Amino acid sequence: MKIKSYIFFLFATLYLFGCKHQFDGVKIDGTFENFENELIYVEDVTSPQKTIVDTARVKDEKVTFRLYLNEGLYRLRTESLKEMVFFYNANDGKTISINWDKNDTRHYKISGNKESIQLKGLQKYITTNTQEYLLIDSLSIKDSLSAEKTTQLKTENKQRLTQFVKTFMDTVANADVAAFALNYVDASPKNIDFLLKQSEIAHQKNIEAPYATMWYISLNTYRDQILSQAKNGLPAGVKAPNFELPNFEGDSFQLKDMQGKYVLLDFWASWCQPCRQENPNIVAAYQQFKDRNFDIVSVSLDSKKDQWQKGIDMDGLVWKNHVSDLLKWRSPLIKLYQIVGIPANFLLDPKGNIIARDLRGNLLSSTLDQVLPTLKEPEEESTTQ
């Protein structure tokens, strides 16, 4: 009897021990239609590098993850698509279920916690708003809208987006989910006050929320950069001073010869790492807008011609107008344009007036898209029979 009692006690203990140590992480149950054999990534959105925490391949339209994750924001992405599904891990023991169809990626289904559903609602609105913006562009290119009407509709579109983000952030209790909406507001200087205010609201919801804290810190840093840029260079609204400098071939170039075009006057140098990091954005803008009465004049603060040439070639600065006196910071243009640091740039209208400055990253392309004349489709030549 004692042996039987001991055996019974042993099995009961093992059973209880096993029940107590069942999996208590987060389970992600995914149905991925038309993604057969594709690799699915789970990534931590809070980390600046978007750290990959796990991967799995789709088999029979199914992927299941069992993960021990910190509470916070994550995303699923695939090898073949730009679209992503964002979800929130609440560490509440509930399974997060996702149904995603490759043929209809924007209309995924998700359940498991309210935060993930709120993220889906945010993305749904952003998709609708973006489609509306693209429609305005399409009608403008087809010359169905005047330039004034295009500007008006785009402004209204952005205002609706900003109001939606504000309402979303005011009504969502979770600080990280609220802060995530800031991704969809144009981070241009004119929006800095709004972004700062909203990031502070999200931060105060929970000062320990990692994603909201990251936004709060980065936006305050960005504000400081904007304030420092305010002292760098001539302000918008003044005439860009004319100058004469040799181009790379040694021929004389004068800025006034560019009148009649929109011109980005860009000050840079091959030794300036921030300039080199910004160059891909400038190259992309040139390729996108060169047919819309837009050109670039690059003023180099190099002192050695071979290094200047190397920088042009390596970064693919394919436009014609590259000028320099090879005097570095002793160039008279530094004082003429009141420049205290590079990169620095000025956007000039066809009359040579400065209409914007220090356009970096997405702000450059979005500003050009707003101010440059739209392309007209070529008219069909009529033929006489």
C-alpha positions as CSV (number, residue, x, y, z in Angstrom):
1,M,0.0,0.0,0.0
2,K,2.8,2.3,0.8
3,I,4.4,1.7,-2.6
4,K,1.2,2.3,-4.5
5,S,0.5,5.5,-2.5
6,Y,4.0,6.7,-3.3
7,I,3.6,6.0,-7.0
8,F,0.2,7.8,-7.0
9,F,1.8,10.7,-5.3
10,L,4.7,10.8,-7.8
11,F,2.4,10.9,-10.8
12,A,0.1,13.5,-9.2
13,T,3.1,15.7,-8.5
14,L,4.5,15.3,-12.1
15,Y,1.0,16.1,-13.4
16,L,0.7,19.3,-11.4
17,F,4.2,20.3,-12.1
18,G,3.6,19.9,-15.9
19,C,0.4,21.9,-15.7
20,K,2.0,24.7,-13.8
21,H,4.8,25.1,-16.4
22,Q,2.7,25.1,-19.6
23,F,3.7,27.6,-22.3
24,D,2.8,31.1,-21.0
25,G,4.2,33.3,-23.8
26,V,2.3,34.6,-26.8
27,K,1.0,32.4,-29.5
28,I,0.5,33.8,-32.9
29,D,-1.8,31.7,-35.1
30,G,-1.5,32.8,-38.7
31,T,-3.4,31.9,-41.8
32,F,-1.4,33.1,-44.9
33,E,-3.3,32.5,-48.0
34,N,-1.3,32.4,-51.3
35,F,2.0,32.8,-49.4
36,E,3.0,29.1,-49.7
37,N,6.6,28.4,-48.6
38,E,7.3,32.1,-48.1
39,L,9.3,33.2,-45.1
40,I,7.4,35.2,-42.4
41,Y,9.3,37.5,-40.1
42,V,8.3,38.6,-36.6
43,E,10.1,41.9,-35.9
44,D,10.3,44.2,-32.8
45,V,9.1,47.6,-33.9
46,T,10.4,49.3,-30.8
47,S,14.0,48.7,-31.6
48,P,15.5,51.2,-34.1
49,Q,16.9,48.3,-36.2
50,K,13.5,46.5,-36.2
51,T,15.1,43.4,-34.7
52,I,14.0,40.1,-36.1
53,V,12.8,37.9,-33.2
54,D,11.7,34.8,-35.2
55,T,11.0,33.4,-38.7
56,A,8.9,30.6,-40.1
57,R,7.8,29.3,-43.5
58,V,4.3,29.0,-44.6
59,K,3.1,25.5,-45.0
60,D,-0.4,24.6,-46.0
61,E,-1.3,28.3,-45.5
62,K,-0.4,28.1,-41.8
63,V,2.3,29.6,-39.6
64,T,2.4,29.4,-35.8
65,F,4.7,31.2,-33.5
66,R,5.2,30.6,-29.8
67,L,7.3,33.3,-28.4
68,Y,8.4,34.9,-25.2
69,L,8.2,38.6,-26.0
70,N,8.3,41.9,-24.0
71,E,5.0,43.7,-24.0
72,G,4.9,46.1,-26.9
73,L,4.7,46.7,-30.7
74,Y,5.6,44.1,-33.3
75,R,5.1,43.5,-37.0
76,L,4.8,40.6,-39.4
77,R,6.4,40.9,-42.9
78,T,7.1,38.6,-45.7
79,E,9.9,38.2,-48.3
80,S,7.9,39.5,-51.2
81,L,5.7,42.4,-50.0
82,K,6.2,45.9,-48.7
83,E,2.9,45.8,-46.7
84,M,3.1,44.7,-43.1
85,V,0.8,43.6,-40.3
86,F,1.4,45.4,-37.0
87,F,0.2,43.8,-33.7
88,Y,0.5,44.5,-30.0
89,N,1.7,41.9,-27.6
90,A,-0.2,42.5,-24.3
91,N,1.2,39.4,-22.5
92,D,-2.3,38.5,-21.4
93,G,-2.1,34.9,-22.4
94,K,-4.5,35.3,-25.4
95,T,-3.7,34.0,-28.8
96,I,-3.3,36.5,-31.6
97,S,-4.9,35.2,-34.7
98,I,-4.1,36.7,-38.1
99,N,-5.6,36.0,-41.5
100,W,-3.6,37.5,-44.4
101,D,-4.3,37.0,-48.1
102,K,-1.5,37.9,-50.6
103,N,-4.1,38.8,-53.1
104,D,-5.7,41.3,-50.8
105,T,-3.0,42.4,-48.4
106,R,-4.6,45.5,-47.1
107,H,-7.7,43.8,-45.7
108,Y,-6.2,41.4,-43.2
109,K,-8.1,40.1,-40.2
110,I,-6.7,40.2,-36.7
111,S,-8.0,39.3,-33.2
112,G,-6.6,38.7,-29.7
113,N,-6.5,42.1,-28.1
114,K,-8.0,45.5,-28.6
115,E,-4.6,47.2,-29.3
116,S,-4.0,45.1,-32.4
117,I,-7.5,45.8,-33.6
118,Q,-6.9,49.6,-33.1
119,L,-3.7,49.3,-35.1
120,K,-5.6,47.7,-37.9
121,G,-8.2,50.5,-37.8
122,L,-5.4,53.1,-38.1
123,Q,-3.8,51.3,-41.1
124,K,-7.2,51.0,-42.8
125,Y,-7.7,54.8,-42.6
126,I,-4.2,55.5,-43.8
127,T,-4.7,53.3,-46.8
128,T,-7.9,55.1,-47.7
129,N,-6.3,58.5,-47.2
130,T,-3.3,57.6,-49.3
131,Q,-5.5,56.3,-52.1
132,E,-7.3,59.6,-52.1
133,Y,-4.0,61.5,-52.3
134,L,-2.8,59.4,-55.2
135,L,-6.1,60.0,-57.0
136,I,-5.6,63.7,-56.7
137,D,-2.2,63.3,-58.2
138,S,-3.6,61.2,-61.1
139,L,-6.3,63.7,-61.9
140,S,-3.7,66.5,-61.8
141,I,-1.4,64.7,-64.2
142,K,-4.3,64.2,-66.6
143,D,-4.9,67.9,-66.4
144,S,-8.4,67.3,-65.0
145,L,-7.6,69.6,-62.0
146,S,-6.1,73.1,-62.0
147,A,-2.9,73.7,-60.0
148,E,-4.9,75.7,-57.5
149,K,-7.5,73.0,-57.1
150,T,-4.8,70.3,-56.7
151,T,-3.1,72.2,-54.0
152,Q,-6.4,72.8,-52.2
153,L,-7.4,69.1,-52.3
154,K,-4.0,67.9,-51.2
155,T,-4.1,70.4,-48.3
156,E,-7.5,69.2,-47.2
157,N,-6.4,65.6,-47.5
158,K,-3.5,66.2,-45.2
159,Q,-5.7,68.2,-42.7
160,R,-8.1,65.2,-42.5
161,L,-5.2,62.9,-41.8
162,T,-3.8,65.1,-39.1
163,Q,-7.2,65.4,-37.4
164,F,-7.7,61.6,-37.6
165,V,-4.3,61.1,-36.0
166,K,-5.1,63.5,-33.2
167,T,-8.5,61.9,-32.5
168,F,-6.9,58.4,-32.6
169,M,-4.2,59.4,-30.1
170,D,-6.7,61.1,-27.8
171,T,-9.0,58.0,-27.7
172,V,-6.4,55.2,-27.5
173,A,-5.4,54.4,-24.0
174,N,-2.2,52.5,-24.8
175,A,0.8,54.9,-25.1
176,D,2.7,52.9,-27.6
177,V,-0.2,52.3,-29.9
178,A,-1.1,56.0,-29.7
179,A,2.5,57.1,-30.5
180,F,2.5,54.7,-33.5
181,A,0.1,57.0,-35.3
182,L,2.8,59.7,-35.5
183,N,4.5,57.7,-38.2
184,Y,1.8,58.9,-40.7
185,V,2.3,62.7,-40.1
186,D,4.7,64.5,-42.3
187,A,7.7,65.4,-40.1
188,S,8.2,68.8,-41.8
189,P,9.1,71.9,-39.7
190,K,5.6,73.2,-40.1
191,N,4.3,70.2,-38.2
192,I,6.9,70.1,-35.5
193,D,4.7,71.8,-32.9
194,F,1.8,69.3,-33.5
195,L,4.1,66.3,-33.4
196,L,5.8,67.5,-30.2
197,K,2.5,68.1,-28.5
198,Q,1.1,64.7,-29.5
199,S,4.2,62.9,-28.6
200,E,4.1,64.5,-25.1
201,I,0.5,63.4,-24.7
202,A,1.4,59.8,-25.6
203,H,4.4,59.9,-23.3
204,Q,2.3,61.1,-20.4
205,K,-0.1,58.2,-20.8
206,N,2.8,55.9,-19.7
207,I,6.3,57.3,-19.2
208,E,7.7,53.8,-19.3
209,A,6.2,52.8,-22.6
210,P,9.3,52.2,-24.9
211,Y,7.8,53.2,-28.3
212,A,6.2,56.4,-27.0
213,T,9.4,57.3,-25.2
214,M,11.4,56.8,-28.3
215,W,9.1,59.2,-30.2
216,Y,9.2,61.7,-27.4
217,I,13.0,61.8,-27.3
218,S,13.6,61.8,-31.1
219,L,11.1,64.6,-31.7
220,N,12.6,66.8,-29.0
221,T,16.0,66.2,-30.7
222,Y,14.4,67.0,-34.0
223,R,13.1,70.3,-32.6
224,D,16.6,71.3,-31.5
225,Q,17.8,70.6,-35.0
226,I,15.1,72.7,-36.6
227,L,15.9,75.6,-34.3
228,S,19.6,75.3,-35.2
229,Q,18.8,75.2,-38.9
230,A,16.9,78.5,-38.5
231,K,20.2,80.2,-38.1
232,N,21.8,78.5,-41.1
233,G,21.5,80.4,-44.3
234,L,19.5,83.1,-45.9
235,P,15.8,82.9,-45.1
236,A,13.0,82.1,-47.5
237,G,11.5,85.2,-49.2
238,V,14.7,86.9,-50.3
239,K,16.4,86.9,-53.7
240,A,19.2,84.4,-54.0
241,P,22.4,86.4,-54.5
242,N,24.0,85.8,-57.9
243,F,27.5,84.4,-58.0
244,E,30.1,83.3,-60.6
245,L,32.2,80.2,-60.1
246,P,34.0,77.8,-62.3
247,N,32.3,74.5,-63.1
248,F,34.1,71.2,-63.0
249,E,35.4,71.7,-66.6
250,G,36.8,75.1,-65.6
251,D,34.1,77.1,-67.5
252,S,32.4,80.1,-65.8
253,F,29.0,79.5,-64.3
254,Q,26.6,82.2,-63.1
255,L,23.5,81.4,-61.0
256,K,21.4,84.0,-62.8
257,D,21.6,81.9,-65.9
258,M,19.3,79.3,-64.2
259,Q,16.4,81.7,-64.0
260,G,13.3,80.3,-65.6
261,K,13.7,77.0,-63.7
262,Y,13.1,75.8,-60.2
263,V,16.5,75.2,-58.8
264,L,17.8,73.4,-55.8
265,L,21.0,75.2,-54.8
266,D,22.9,72.5,-52.7
267,F,26.0,73.2,-50.7
268,W,27.9,70.0,-49.9
269,A,31.4,68.4,-49.8
270,S,32.9,65.0,-50.5
271,W,34.4,65.0,-46.9
272,C,31.0,65.8,-45.3
273,Q,29.4,62.5,-44.2
274,P,25.9,64.0,-43.5
275,C,26.1,65.4,-47.0
276,R,27.0,62.0,-48.5
277,Q,24.2,60.4,-46.5
278,E,21.7,62.9,-47.9
279,N,22.8,62.6,-51.5
280,P,20.7,59.6,-52.3
281,N,17.6,61.6,-51.5
282,I,18.7,64.4,-53.7
283,V,19.5,62.0,-56.6
284,A,16.1,60.4,-56.2
285,A,14.4,63.8,-56.3
286,Y,16.3,64.8,-59.4
287,Q,15.3,61.6,-61.2
288,Q,11.7,62.1,-60.2
289,F,11.3,65.8,-61.0
290,K,13.9,66.7,-63.6
291,D,11.1,66.8,-66.3
292,R,9.1,69.3,-64.3
293,N,11.2,72.4,-64.9
294,F,13.5,71.5,-62.1
295,D,17.3,71.4,-61.9
296,I,20.1,71.2,-59.3
297,V,23.2,73.4,-58.8
298,S,25.7,71.7,-56.5
299,V,28.3,74.0,-54.8
300,S,31.2,71.9,-53.4
301,L,33.2,73.1,-50.4
302,D,36.0,70.7,-51.3
303,S,39.6,71.8,-51.6
304,K,40.9,69.0,-53.8
305,K,39.5,68.5,-57.3
306,D,40.1,64.7,-57.4
307,Q,38.1,64.2,-54.1
308,W,35.3,66.4,-55.5
309,Q,35.2,64.3,-58.7
310,K,35.3,61.0,-56.6
311,G,32.3,62.2,-54.6
312,I,30.3,63.1,-57.7
313,D,31.0,59.7,-59.3
314,M,30.4,57.6,-56.2
315,D,27.1,59.2,-55.3
316,G,25.8,59.4,-58.9
317,L,25.3,63.2,-59.0
318,V,24.4,63.1,-62.7
319,W,23.1,66.7,-63.2
320,K,25.2,69.1,-65.2
321,N,25.9,72.0,-62.8
322,H,28.7,71.3,-60.3
323,V,30.7,74.4,-59.3
324,S,33.4,75.2,-56.7
325,D,36.3,77.6,-56.0
326,L,38.0,74.8,-54.0
327,L,38.4,77.2,-51.1
328,K,36.4,75.1,-48.6
329,W,35.2,77.4,-45.8
330,R,37.1,80.4,-47.2
331,S,34.7,80.6,-50.1
332,P,33.0,84.0,-50.4
333,L,29.7,82.1,-50.9
334,I,29.8,81.0,-47.2
335,K,29.4,84.6,-46.1
336,L,27.2,85.5,-49.0
337,Y,24.6,82.9,-48.2
338,Q,25.2,83.0,-44.4
339,I,26.0,79.3,-44.1
340,V,27.2,77.9,-40.8
341,G,27.0,74.2,-41.6
342,I,26.5,71.7,-44.4
343,P,24.6,70.1,-45.9
344,A,22.6,73.2,-46.7
345,N,20.3,73.9,-49.6
346,F,17.9,76.5,-51.0
347,L,15.0,76.0,-53.3
348,L,14.7,78.9,-55.8
349,D,11.7,79.7,-58.0
350,P,12.0,80.7,-61.7
351,K,12.6,84.3,-60.7
352,G,15.5,83.3,-58.4
353,N,13.7,83.9,-55.1
354,I,14.4,81.5,-52.2
355,I,11.1,79.8,-51.4
356,A,12.3,77.1,-49.1
357,R,15.6,75.8,-47.5
358,D,17.1,72.9,-45.7
359,L,14.9,70.4,-47.5
360,R,16.0,66.9,-46.4
361,G,14.8,63.4,-46.8
362,N,11.1,63.0,-47.7
363,L,10.6,66.8,-47.1
364,L,12.5,67.5,-50.3
365,S,10.4,65.3,-52.5
366,S,7.1,66.3,-50.9
367,T,7.9,70.0,-51.2
368,L,8.9,69.7,-54.9
369,D,5.8,67.7,-55.6
370,Q,3.7,70.6,-54.2
371,V,5.5,73.6,-55.9
372,L,6.6,72.2,-59.3
373,P,4.3,72.5,-62.3
374,T,2.6,69.2,-63.1
375,L,3.4,67.2,-66.2
376,K,0.9,67.4,-69.0
377,E,0.3,64.4,-71.2
378,P,1.5,65.0,-74.7
379,E,-1.3,65.9,-77.1
380,E,-1.9,63.5,-79.9
381,E,-0.9,64.9,-83.3
382,S,-3.7,65.4,-85.7
383,T,-3.4,64.0,-89.1
384,T,-5.0,65.3,-92.3
385,Q,-6.4,62.7,-94.6
